[in-house]
């Protein structure tokens, strides 16, 4: 059981560990939002943001802790399900 909220450095370490050894799932909402962007945000782009992006402090939303990760104008929001699983809740590209 995770003791949330995690600090940004602890969340980043867990994200990297899950990318290497665990499993990420995409919510239907995330897939819909990623498909609305121009251009679409691919799953690989989302994983790239998680690998190289900056994790912001956690926010409690809808009963779970959400972690926003940003890189190169793309934001990815995730929720940890366990120490080996996480779900991408939504993603978007900033407008210029």
Secondary structure, DSSP 8 states (H G I E B T S, - for coil): ---SS--HHHHHHHHHHHHHHSEEEE-HHHHHHHHHSSS---HHHHHHHHHHSEE---EEETTEEEEEEEETTEEEEEEESSSSEEEEEEEEE---
